[in-house]
Amino acid sequence: MFTVNNLTLQFGKRVLFDEVNLKFTHGNCYGVIGANGAGKSTFLNILTGEQDANKGTVSLEQGKRLAVLSQDHFKFDEFNVLETVIMGYKELYNIMKEKEAIYLKEDFSDADGIKASELEEQYGEMGGWNAESDAAQLLSGLGVPEHYHWAQMGDLDNKYKVRILLAQALFGNPDVLVLDEPTNDLDIQTISWLEDFLLDFKNTVIVVSHDRHFLDTVCTYVADIDFGKISLFTGNYTFWYKTSQLALSQRTDQNKKNEDKKKELQEFIQRFSANASKSKQATSRKKLLEKINLDDIQPSSRKYPAVIFTQLREAGNQLLELDQLSAKRGDEVLFNKLSLQLNKGDKVDFLYKNVSKKGKNSSKDQDDFNNKR
């Protein structure tokens, strides 16, 4: 268990959060949300020990391991890719380097042999013999081509560094995984792989992301930074958002009885729970929703701006039709003989291939698929 006790953070007169008490439990994924500047990344930095709070404590259960997605893209430039990933499991990496140093000694003694034997045993128990293959599997899943696995980090561009540092955080099955914007610079295939990985992950995940679709897929709880507090809410981002909006509309409706308001919330929870089958976490999420305390549902203080277009007249059913449309840029074919009919209410995603041109091995690079709306 990972706990936060009486945590307070204040900059001058501005209080980000005050007297926060939280418990992050095994098997759950917590999405940390809040307005820009609310302190989401700062909160993660406190959890990982990179920043001190004004008051309070953060406690990780004894013997448990915490892993963090590094934000420093240049920190490991002197190391090769596989080594960088294995460094995510510090204890294992330190044992690996210590035994390597012993074997390189010119005056290898009996005492060194005994020590090396002890280290070999520890190394094996921690899964060291599979470390390289496990690291390579993570890298491949995250879209890092195999020919880069032995490359120096300093020779790679940031597109691959982001993925390698993510593999580093995931490596070695940590007990608590802390991720700040893990989907940044990832294509849709890699995001899908990461979603599947986290859905199968049995331990605790705490994540900040502006990708609400990602949060909807992986989260069982939302940790909302608002009103100077951090409050836990059961369910994913969409459930939190819709219930907070419903609570807000109910607060402004003074004529509706409390019993009717509770009934309205309960009916919404039941409908949302029934639709939870869209997620691979449907069973666990449904159980959590069934236990929710209606009194815990509160409106958010945040306001959501919108761009609203006023139609001069109602649109017809058929909005756009393309027939055998082709286009080139120089000798490059952008699309060829494209036919499309777009009707009222349709939603379209535009996907394109983005081939990296940077690096000595760019001709071998795999295509990235980026989702552009």
Buried (B, 14 or more C-beta within 10 A) or exposed (E): EBBBBEBBBBEEEEBBBBEBEBEBEEEBBBBBBBBEEBBBBBBBBBBBEEEEBEEBEBEBEEEBBBBBBBBEBEBBBEBBBBBBBBBBBEEBBEBBEBBEEBEEEEEEEEEBEEBBEEBBEBBEEBEBEEBBEBBBEBBBBBBBBEEBBEBBBEBBEEBBBBBBBBBBBBBBBBBBBBBBBBBEBBBBBBBEBBBBBBEEBEBBBBBBBEBBBBBBBBBBBBBBBBEBEBBBBBBBBBBBBBBBEBBBEBEEEEEEEEEEBBEBBEEBBEEBBEEBEEBBBBEBBBEBBEEBEBEEBBBBEBEEEEEEEEEEEEEEEEEEEEEEEEEEEEEEEEEEEEEEEEEEEEEEEEEEEEEBEEBEBEEEBBEBBBBEE
